[in-house]
Amino acid sequence: MTKWAFLLLLLGLGGPACADWNFIGKTPDFTMYGDPNSIQRSGAHAKVWVMGDYPAVQSTRFPPPLFWLNYFSVKELKEFDCNNGLHRTVRTAIFAAHLAKGDPLYTFDSGATFTPVANVPIDVAQFKFACEDGKR
C-alpha cells in the first residue's frame, strides 16, 4: 500500500495531501469543485485540479481491457489557455467514493489537444476559476 501511495504522489494523482476544494458550479448531474492551491500559472496558461462529484453512482466502460467501473467522483488536471479561451484535460482519476476520497480506481493521461471552452455555465466557471479568480 505504501508503494502505491508513493507512486501516486510522484505522478501527482493524489494532489495536495489536504486539497482545499472550492465550489465552482453545479449541474443537475454533478457538483464541480476546484483546488485553488493546485493552480499553476505559466504565462497565459493555467493548470488546476478540478473534481466532479456525482449524487448517484456512475458506471463507465474503460479500456484496456474493456471493463466497467462504478464511481462517485472524478478528478481531472485541466490546462487552460487563458488568452484564447481554450482548455484540455491532461490527467483523469476515477474514484469509488464521493469527493475523490481513497485511492483512484483508474487513472489515465490524455493527449488531448486544446479545444474552445464551451459556452455553458459549468465550463465557463472552470475557466474563470483557473484563469481569473482561483487564487482569491
Summary of the structure (lengths in Angstrom):
residues: 136
radius of gyration: 14.7
end to end distance: 36.2
largest distance: 42.9
contacts: 384
relative contact order: 0.20
helix: 21%
strand: 45%
